[in-house]
Amino acid sequence: MVPIVYIYGTSKLSLRSRSQMDDEDLVKTVKYAKKHGKKVYVAMNIFAWDETYEEIKAQAKILNDLQVDGVIVSDGGVVEAVKEVAPNVEIHISTQANTVSYHTCNFWYKNGAKRVILGRELSKDQINEIMKNKPKDLEIEMFVHGALCFGYSGRCFLSEFLANRSGNLGDCAQACRWAFNLYAEDRNHLGELMPLDTDENGTYIFSSKDLCLMKELPEIIQMGVDSLKIEGRLKTQYYVASVVNAYRNAIDAIYENPENYDYTPYLKELEKTKTRGLTTFYFNDRNNKDFQDYSGRQYNSDYEFGGKIIQKMDDKFLIEIRNKLSVGDTLELLIPGQIKPIEFTIHDLWNDETGEPIPTVNPGKVGQKVLLSIPFEGKEGWILRRKK
């Protein structure tokens, strides 16, 4: 299995306009990933205005020259542009395209798609129907975890309407997460608005819980889905490392012993990340109504991102910190390929420049570092979780 790197693409042409990536950054990132033997899929999944196509074709030419492994697109016009300018690049249809039937899968296949990422609104019965009737060599990808959207597969105009920031051009203000005040109006007294009871923040009538299909993984694997997708829009390294590691270990456990799959330890790991309430959305039941989160809050009161290992220096590790660390704190070391983290207590901290012992360190600047003794072997990039 070749590891895959998903890249937002440049800020203007993907649905991640705040990712601050230009063409030069894109080239450097793709070359770096390729050098390390990774497959690279690049998102170019905006719904494009006509005036954008010159830039789209220029970027597609760059991607073709870089020999990326796939480009993720939503717009039929962009598909045509990629086919014309980047004939050697696989076309993957984004979830933004709202593919919810095998008929639509067939359409995209006939128009050059190698893979389709399904809309999140499907039930397991509908996905099964797609898997049975799609073209044999069309790959299917589906979401199993992460934020859900008030709009249809993320195709929403609310942010544009309220904040002049288009979610379809990568600048979603997440207006569905805002607090709203509600009013009632008597038809006999039009214009006289009476506020309805809410808390001090209003009410979050559009906000959804986060998708989680950890329990359902055996069924999904049995369907023959080719790829499972985790939504991680502008998430921290800690979130991505925690969630991907949990799903990777769960999938491996199912293949090793499908009859005795126990989702409990993997779900426990997911609950240590900052998340909203969790829901299976429509996967098990299209009549399910348990997917709205009226609190509007993300929660995790027990754990936070402590830092990551930069390198080993003699008997100490250089750590880039993300939250306050103090002698006496409990940390967990997340180990790739292992579901249970290793817990230890901080006994000593040292200033990374002077080597002087210190009792605590605060993230006062970007890239703040500290020297830390870890009673286990660790590697560059491994994540440390702090227990509050």
PyMOL commands that set and color helices and strands:
alter all, ss='L'
color gray80, all
select helices_A, chain A and resi 17-19+23-35+50-66+76-85+95-97+102-110+124-133+158-163+167-169+175-177+187-189+217-223+237-256+258-260+264-270
alter helices_A, ss='H'
color red, helices_A
select strands_A, chain A and resi 4-7+39-43+70-73+91-93+113-117+139-147+183-185+193-195+210-212+227-230+278-279+303-313+316-321+325-326+330-334+342-345+349-350+357-358+360-361+369-372+383-387
alter strands_A, ss='S'
color yellow, strands_A
deselect
rebuild
show_as cartoon
